Amino acid sequence: MAVTIIPSTVAACSNFTALVTGAPPGATSAVFTYDGATPQTLPVVAGGAGPATFTAVGSGVQLVSVSYVDAGGVVVGSDSGTVTVTAAPAGTISTTLSAPGGTTTATTTLTCSAGLTSVNGTLTYTLPGGATVTAAVVNGVVAPTNLGVALTAGQTVGVSFTPAAGSCVACTFTPITVTIPAAPSCLVLLLPPTGAVVAGQPTTLTALVLCNGLPVSGASVTFSGGGATPVTATTNASGIATGSLTFPTAGPASVTATVTATNTTCSCTNVSSTPITINVTTQPSCLVFLLPPSGPVVAGQPTTLTALVLCNGLPVSGASVTFSGGGATPVTATTNASGIATGSLTFPTAGPASVTATVTATNTTCSCTNVSSTPITINVTGGGTGGTIQVLPSCWQLNLQSPLPNPFAATLRARISPAAAGVTVSFFVGGQLVGTAVTDATGTATLNAGLNLLQALSGSFTATATVGGTPVQATGPLPPCLPL
């Protein structure tokens, strides 16, 4: 007698067959028995019976028994065989809890690598306090289930699966416990500012507010930190808010953006961004350049001085510039559109004179209050009575025929007294010598000179000469010729 199992190793919930050969004499039927399955009685033909088909359950080596019965129902022999059953693979239970209508709804998904068609039974939700809610599982699918209570963050729900009676489930499912999550917080991202941040100047800051990855519009965002006065702005449709902070002092400044928003699915009240550190630099000063005077400087005679005021490399117009030093009475002038101011000092005595130009300007991005130039030393010569010089009306005009850098043509005129021919007169514009001319019989010297842009915009020129052994000079306006 022999019992043959096909296949000898089988996965749980899969079918296998059993058959016998060499039944004892007189046996007319064979009764196959496996686990708790219903016994199967099959006729014995030519000493053999079967096959009987069974569904494998459990795991490990399991026994299949066979009893041989004669025509009178008497057992005339028995035999057995074994089948090795591999355990069903582990499946998973995944449950999410939400509260779309106030009460909590459970949504559960079952997974089984061997397939879901055999997964039938009941899903049991165990609530806080021990009450249970059940849901039917059909072919591995369970509908969302309203648990009938409004659970709060931190409470737990147990989830377990029970197979239907008499069914064989292709996977095993371990019970799980699910915790009601807290509402997610808004995410606030504070972006670093672009460019340099300067003390005393407004700095634009940008924050992005997201809820579950989506922009939050209409939220209030307060920018604060670094000693600046806090500023509140509202996010646009893209969840972006822009505010401006003015940091009072230089150094590192820690800044945050704090949001408040309502009717969102996130917790968005007093949620702050990760602080960012901003390096606040010192406000730059205006640059004041004092140009040396042109020609000799004579005690008791007016000397024209020119200063250029710049902020971040750009001219500062409308600034007050005070020229002082050398015992002369200080003089204040205003810069033109090119940042140039011109003033006249009269030094009372001969000798070296230290002169500075001090500027005051408002509404600039630089610190321009009481900023002084580097002092320059002027050699003041003694005055004399040998004669005088005066400038005559002069002007400049655009000369497109002249190559750069001297695109402007100027006619400069001066007269010495007493009148004498052959006296050399030097002409200076913007502190630079632009040429010399010799007086005619009337004592008049005329020079046609090419000027650059800075010289043309200086607004004045100086003529110097030596008359009767005494250096003399005079300064006059240099406007554009009319018409241009």
VMD Tcl script that draws the C-alpha trace (Angstrom):
set ca {
  {0.00 0.00 0.00}
  {1.19 3.50 -0.78}
  {-0.20 7.08 -0.53}
  {1.04 9.59 -3.09}
  {0.65 13.39 -2.52}
  {0.83 15.71 -5.54}
  {2.51 18.13 -5.07}
  {4.26 17.11 -1.89}
  {4.90 20.76 -0.96}
  {2.12 23.28 -1.44}
  {1.33 26.87 -0.40}
  {-1.43 27.44 2.10}
  {-4.86 27.82 0.46}
  {-3.63 26.00 -2.64}
  {-4.99 22.62 -3.78}
  {-3.21 19.27 -3.66}
  {-4.30 15.70 -4.51}
  {-3.89 12.36 -2.82}
  {-4.16 8.90 -4.42}
  {-3.42 5.32 -3.31}
  {-2.09 2.16 -4.94}
  {-1.84 -1.43 -3.65}
  {-5.12 -1.47 -1.73}
  {-5.56 -4.69 0.42}
  {-7.66 -7.58 -0.95}
  {-11.38 -7.13 -0.37}
  {-11.21 -3.34 -0.20}
  {-13.96 -1.75 -2.27}
  {-13.52 1.90 -1.22}
  {-10.93 4.24 0.28}
  {-11.76 7.09 2.73}
  {-9.34 10.08 2.46}
  {-9.09 12.35 5.53}
  {-7.14 15.65 5.83}
  {-7.19 18.17 8.73}
  {-10.72 19.40 9.36}
  {-11.87 18.98 5.78}
  {-14.87 16.75 4.97}
  {-13.62 13.15 4.38}
  {-13.78 11.97 0.77}
  {-14.81 8.32 -0.04}
  {-13.63 7.06 -3.44}
  {-13.99 3.56 -5.01}
  {-11.05 1.18 -5.24}
  {-10.45 0.07 -8.79}
  {-7.69 -2.38 -9.65}
  {-6.10 -1.84 -6.25}
  {-6.02 1.94 -6.52}
  {-8.21 4.90 -5.53}
  {-8.22 8.62 -6.04}
  {-7.25 11.26 -6.58}
  {-8.92 13.16 -3.73}
  {-8.51 16.95 -3.86}
  {-7.99 19.07 -0.70}
  {-7.15 22.73 0.06}
  {-3.97 23.17 2.12}
  {-4.36 25.00 5.41}
  {-1.98 26.05 8.20}
  {1.72 25.41 7.73}
  {4.30 22.67 8.15}
  {4.19 18.89 7.65}
  {0.59 17.62 7.77}
  {-0.95 14.14 7.66}
  {-3.29 12.70 5.02}
  {-4.93 9.44 6.20}
  {-6.60 6.68 4.14}
  {-8.89 3.89 5.45}
  {-9.80 0.88 3.26}
  {-13.34 -0.52 3.64}
  {-14.83 -3.77 2.20}
  {-18.30 -4.20 0.84}
  {-19.69 -4.80 4.32}
  {-18.29 -1.54 5.65}
  {-15.51 -3.20 7.60}
  {-12.10 -1.49 7.68}
  {-9.61 -3.89 6.15}
  {-6.53 -1.65 6.22}
  {-5.17 1.88 6.50}
  {-2.31 4.03 5.24}
  {-1.08 7.66 5.40}
  {1.09 10.23 3.67}
  {2.36 13.71 4.42}
  {2.10 17.05 2.67}
  {4.32 20.05 3.50}
  {2.35 23.32 3.61}
  {4.21 26.62 3.34}
  {2.70 29.42 5.43}
  {0.58 32.08 3.79}
  {2.59 35.32 3.17}
  {2.05 38.28 5.45}
  {-0.39 40.86 4.19}
  {-0.78 44.42 5.44}
  {-3.58 46.50 6.89}
  {-3.34 50.24 6.24}
  {-5.89 52.61 7.80}
  {-6.25 56.40 7.65}
  {-8.61 58.39 9.86}
  {-10.28 61.63 8.83}
  {-13.16 63.81 10.00}
  {-14.87 65.26 6.90}
  {-18.25 65.66 8.66}
  {-17.25 66.04 12.28}
  {-17.30 62.31 13.06}
  {-14.29 60.13 12.25}
  {-14.21 57.98 9.10}
  {-11.82 55.04 8.69}
  {-10.49 54.16 5.25}
  {-8.68 50.81 5.16}
  {-6.70 49.07 2.42}
  {-5.64 45.39 2.55}
  {-2.70 44.12 0.50}
  {-1.78 40.47 -0.22}
  {0.96 39.33 -2.60}
  {-0.94 36.06 -3.23}
  {-4.04 37.92 -4.35}
  {-7.14 39.32 -2.65}
  {-9.88 37.07 -4.05}
  {-9.69 34.72 -1.06}
  {-9.64 37.56 1.50}
  {-13.19 37.61 2.83}
  {-14.37 38.23 6.35}
  {-14.82 41.03 8.83}
  {-12.74 44.11 9.70}
  {-13.13 45.21 13.33}
  {-12.37 48.76 14.54}
  {-11.85 48.98 18.33}
  {-12.54 52.50 19.60}
  {-11.19 54.23 22.74}
  {-13.19 52.79 25.63}
  {-13.60 49.36 24.01}
  {-16.60 49.84 21.69}
  {-16.26 48.22 18.26}
  {-17.44 48.94 14.74}
  {-17.31 46.25 12.03}
  {-17.14 46.33 8.25}
  {-17.42 43.54 5.69}
  {-14.40 42.56 3.61}
  {-15.26 41.17 0.16}
  {-12.41 39.93 -2.02}
  {-9.99 42.08 -0.03}
  {-11.96 45.32 -0.39}
  {-13.61 47.22 2.47}
  {-15.66 50.40 2.10}
  {-14.85 53.58 4.12}
  {-16.54 53.23 7.49}
  {-18.00 56.01 9.64}
  {-16.99 55.19 13.22}
  {-19.86 57.31 14.59}
  {-17.73 59.33 17.03}
  {-15.60 62.46 16.75}
  {-12.14 61.37 17.85}
  {-9.44 63.86 18.82}
  {-5.73 64.02 18.17}
  {-3.77 61.40 20.12}
  {-6.62 58.88 20.51}
  {-6.09 55.40 19.07}
  {-8.17 52.91 17.07}
  {-7.35 49.18 16.78}
  {-7.89 47.49 13.40}
  {-8.04 43.67 12.97}
  {-9.21 41.18 10.31}
  {-11.21 37.99 10.97}
  {-11.59 35.50 8.05}
  {-15.06 34.27 7.13}
  {-15.95 30.85 8.61}
  {-14.73 28.01 6.40}
  {-12.65 30.28 4.19}
  {-8.98 30.03 3.50}
  {-7.22 33.38 3.34}
  {-4.14 33.61 1.13}
  {-2.35 36.04 3.52}
  {-2.06 36.53 7.25}
  {-2.94 39.96 8.65}
  {-1.46 41.30 11.88}
  {-3.73 43.75 13.77}
  {-2.61 47.38 13.82}
  {-3.20 50.42 16.01}
  {-3.82 53.82 14.39}
  {-3.37 57.14 16.22}
  {-5.53 60.15 15.37}
  {-2.99 62.66 13.97}
  {-2.82 66.29 14.99}
  {-3.70 68.81 12.29}
  {-0.52 69.61 10.34}
  {1.02 73.00 10.84}
  {1.38 75.56 8.10}
  {4.84 75.61 6.60}
  {6.39 79.10 6.55}
  {9.52 79.60 4.47}
  {11.44 82.87 4.96}
  {13.68 83.60 1.99}
  {17.05 85.36 2.44}
  {17.12 88.93 1.09}
  {18.86 89.62 -2.19}
  {21.81 91.99 -2.33}
  {23.54 93.82 0.49}
  {21.63 94.71 3.66}
  {22.60 98.13 5.02}
  {21.80 99.57 8.44}
  {19.24 102.36 8.25}
  {17.99 101.34 4.81}
  {14.77 99.34 4.10}
  {15.34 95.65 3.35}
  {12.68 93.67 1.46}
  {11.86 90.23 2.87}
  {9.71 87.50 1.29}
  {7.86 84.60 2.97}
  {5.97 81.65 1.44}
  {3.08 80.05 3.38}
  {1.95 76.50 2.51}
  {-0.72 74.15 3.91}
  {-0.33 70.51 2.83}
  {1.91 71.76 0.05}
  {-0.64 74.26 -1.27}
  {-0.28 78.08 -1.03}
  {-2.31 79.87 1.66}
  {-3.76 83.18 0.46}
  {-4.98 85.96 2.73}
  {-2.76 84.95 5.65}
  {-1.17 87.58 7.89}
  {2.61 87.31 8.06}
  {4.64 89.35 10.56}
  {8.33 89.92 9.83}
  {10.40 90.69 12.95}
  {13.90 90.61 14.43}
  {17.22 92.41 14.39}
  {15.89 95.35 16.41}
  {13.71 96.47 13.51}
  {10.09 97.54 13.95}
  {7.93 94.47 13.03}
  {5.95 94.69 9.80}
  {2.84 92.68 8.85}
  {1.86 91.79 5.28}
  {-0.81 89.58 3.65}
  {-0.10 86.62 1.38}
  {-1.28 86.76 -2.22}
  {-2.89 83.95 -4.23}
  {0.51 82.27 -4.50}
  {0.96 82.27 -0.71}
  {3.66 84.94 -0.89}
  {3.92 87.90 1.50}
  {6.45 90.72 1.14}
  {7.49 93.11 3.92}
  {10.24 95.65 4.54}
  {12.38 95.88 7.69}
  {14.89 98.63 8.52}
  {17.68 97.39 10.79}
  {19.01 100.18 13.03}
  {22.55 98.87 13.52}
  {25.14 96.82 11.69}
  {25.92 93.20 12.64}
  {24.13 89.82 12.52}
  {20.32 90.04 12.71}
  {18.09 87.00 13.40}
  {14.77 87.37 11.56}
  {11.59 85.25 11.52}
  {8.24 85.28 9.73}
  {5.18 84.36 11.85}
  {1.83 83.49 10.21}
  {-1.81 83.60 11.32}
  {-4.49 82.12 9.03}
  {-8.09 80.77 9.52}
  {-10.54 78.09 7.61}
  {-7.46 76.14 6.50}
  {-7.00 72.39 7.06}
  {-3.71 73.14 8.83}
  {-2.91 74.71 12.18}
  {-1.76 78.15 11.08}
  {-1.92 80.32 14.19}
  {1.39 81.75 15.40}
  {3.42 79.35 13.27}
  {6.91 80.72 12.66}
  {9.54 80.07 10.05}
  {13.00 78.81 10.84}
  {14.97 81.97 11.76}
  {17.51 83.21 9.25}
  {20.57 85.28 10.12}
  {21.17 88.39 8.03}
  {24.49 90.22 7.95}
  {23.70 93.92 8.26}
  {26.51 96.15 7.01}
  {27.35 99.74 7.92}
  {25.75 102.45 5.79}
  {28.38 103.80 3.35}
  {29.45 107.42 3.53}
  {29.29 109.94 0.74}
  {32.60 110.51 -1.03}
  {33.66 114.17 -1.28}
  {36.53 115.08 -3.62}
  {38.04 118.57 -3.28}
  {39.92 119.60 -6.43}
  {43.07 121.74 -6.20}
  {42.57 125.32 -7.41}
  {43.88 126.22 -10.85}
  {46.78 128.65 -11.17}
  {48.43 130.65 -8.40}
  {46.51 131.55 -5.24}
  {47.09 135.12 -4.05}
  {46.32 136.43 -0.59}
  {43.39 138.84 -0.58}
  {42.05 137.64 -3.94}
  {39.09 135.23 -4.39}
  {40.09 131.63 -5.14}
  {37.59 129.31 -6.81}
  {37.33 125.81 -5.35}
  {35.42 122.83 -6.79}
  {34.11 119.73 -4.98}
  {32.50 116.55 -6.36}
  {30.02 114.59 -4.17}
  {29.26 110.92 -4.92}
  {27.07 108.25 -3.28}
  {27.70 104.67 -4.39}
  {29.51 106.09 -7.39}
  {26.58 108.31 -8.46}
  {26.51 112.14 -8.25}
  {24.54 113.69 -5.39}
  {22.59 116.76 -6.46}
  {21.20 119.40 -4.11}
  {23.78 118.72 -1.39}
  {25.20 121.57 0.70}
  {29.00 121.78 0.53}
  {30.94 124.10 2.85}
  {34.45 125.14 1.82}
  {36.62 126.18 4.77}
  {40.22 126.56 5.96}
  {43.26 128.77 5.68}
  {41.67 131.52 7.80}
  {39.16 132.33 5.05}
  {35.49 132.92 5.77}
  {33.68 129.59 5.06}
  {31.48 129.53 1.99}
  {28.56 127.13 1.31}
  {27.44 126.08 -2.18}
  {24.96 123.55 -3.57}
  {25.86 120.68 -5.90}
  {24.39 120.64 -9.38}
  {22.96 117.62 -11.21}
  {26.50 116.37 -11.76}
  {27.28 116.46 -8.04}
  {29.61 119.47 -8.46}
  {29.67 122.47 -6.10}
  {31.79 125.58 -6.67}
  {32.72 128.13 -3.99}
  {35.16 131.01 -3.60}
  {37.49 131.53 -0.62}
  {39.66 134.59 0.01}
  {42.73 133.75 2.06}
  {43.86 136.73 4.22}
  {47.56 135.89 4.45}
  {50.27 134.19 2.44}
  {51.56 130.73 3.30}
  {50.27 127.16 3.28}
  {46.48 126.84 3.77}
  {44.73 123.54 4.62}
  {41.27 123.47 3.02}
  {38.40 120.94 3.24}
  {34.93 120.53 1.74}
  {32.21 119.26 4.09}
  {28.91 117.94 2.74}
  {25.38 117.57 4.13}
  {22.75 115.76 2.05}
  {19.42 114.07 2.75}
  {17.36 111.37 1.02}
  {20.41 109.42 -0.10}
  {21.32 105.76 0.38}
  {24.61 106.91 1.95}
  {25.49 108.65 5.20}
  {26.05 112.19 3.96}
  {25.89 114.36 7.07}
  {29.09 116.25 7.95}
  {31.23 114.07 5.70}
  {34.48 115.87 4.76}
  {36.94 115.52 1.94}
  {40.59 114.75 2.39}
  {42.21 118.15 3.19}
  {44.36 119.70 0.49}
  {47.19 122.18 1.13}
  {47.20 125.35 -0.96}
  {50.25 127.60 -1.26}
  {48.99 131.19 -0.88}
  {51.35 133.85 -2.27}
  {51.56 137.47 -1.14}
  {49.40 140.07 -2.85}
  {50.81 142.95 -4.95}
  {49.78 146.17 -6.73}
  {51.39 145.56 -10.10}
  {48.04 145.09 -11.89}
  {44.79 143.12 -12.11}
  {43.07 140.64 -14.37}
  {39.38 140.21 -15.08}
  {37.53 137.52 -16.96}
  {35.31 138.46 -19.86}
  {32.05 136.77 -20.96}
  {32.87 133.23 -22.12}
  {30.87 130.10 -22.98}
  {31.03 126.54 -24.33}
  {29.12 124.63 -26.99}
  {28.85 121.06 -28.25}
  {31.38 120.32 -31.00}
  {30.57 117.08 -32.79}
  {33.62 117.54 -35.00}
  {35.93 117.14 -32.04}
  {36.91 113.59 -31.13}
  {36.41 112.28 -27.59}
  {37.33 112.95 -24.81}
  {36.91 116.67 -25.64}
  {33.51 116.94 -27.33}
  {32.93 120.53 -26.18}
  {34.43 123.72 -27.65}
  {34.89 126.74 -25.38}
  {35.90 130.35 -26.03}
  {37.64 131.76 -22.94}
  {38.49 135.49 -22.62}
  {40.27 137.63 -20.04}
  {41.75 141.16 -19.85}
  {44.68 142.50 -17.81}
  {45.06 146.01 -16.45}
  {46.99 148.11 -17.15}
  {46.57 147.00 -20.76}
  {49.69 145.47 -22.26}
  {50.36 143.26 -25.24}
  {52.32 140.02 -25.12}
  {51.34 138.93 -21.60}
  {50.71 135.18 -21.29}
  {47.36 134.28 -19.70}
  {46.70 130.71 -18.47}
  {43.13 129.40 -18.49}
  {41.90 126.68 -16.04}
  {38.58 124.79 -16.15}
  {37.60 122.31 -13.45}
  {41.01 122.72 -11.84}
  {42.84 121.70 -15.01}
  {44.91 123.82 -17.38}
  {43.19 123.89 -20.78}
  {45.59 126.26 -22.57}
  {47.31 129.68 -22.70}
  {46.84 132.79 -24.83}
  {48.79 136.06 -25.28}
  {47.17 139.45 -24.76}
  {46.72 141.88 -27.62}
  {47.24 145.65 -27.46}
  {44.03 146.05 -25.40}
  {45.31 143.55 -22.82}
  {42.74 140.96 -23.96}
  {43.62 137.25 -24.28}
  {41.30 134.84 -26.11}
  {41.61 131.01 -26.02}
  {39.65 128.45 -28.04}
  {39.88 125.21 -26.03}
  {38.42 121.70 -26.10}
  {36.70 120.55 -22.90}
  {35.56 117.21 -21.52}
  {32.14 116.63 -19.94}
  {33.24 117.27 -16.34}
  {34.91 120.54 -17.34}
  {31.90 121.70 -19.34}
  {29.64 121.02 -16.36}
  {31.92 122.74 -13.82}
  {30.20 126.06 -14.56}
  {33.26 128.35 -14.19}
  {36.79 129.04 -15.38}
  {39.85 130.82 -13.99}
  {42.38 133.05 -15.78}
  {45.85 133.66 -14.29}
  {48.75 135.87 -15.35}
  {51.70 137.77 -13.96}
  {51.21 141.54 -14.23}
  {53.97 143.87 -13.13}
  {55.75 140.97 -11.46}
  {52.68 140.02 -9.38}
  {50.65 136.85 -9.97}
  {46.98 137.67 -10.44}
  {43.89 135.57 -11.12}
  {40.19 135.93 -11.66}
  {37.27 133.50 -11.88}
  {34.05 133.84 -13.83}
  {31.07 131.81 -15.01}
  {31.29 129.41 -17.94}
  {27.73 128.83 -19.23}
  {26.70 127.10 -22.46}
  {26.58 129.39 -25.49}
  {23.08 130.47 -26.50}
  {21.65 129.18 -28.64}
  {23.23 125.73 -28.35}
}
mol new
graphics top color blue
foreach p $ca { graphics top sphere $p radius 0.5 }
foreach p [lrange $ca 0 end-1] q [lrange $ca 1 end] { graphics top cylinder $p $q radius 0.2 }
display resetview
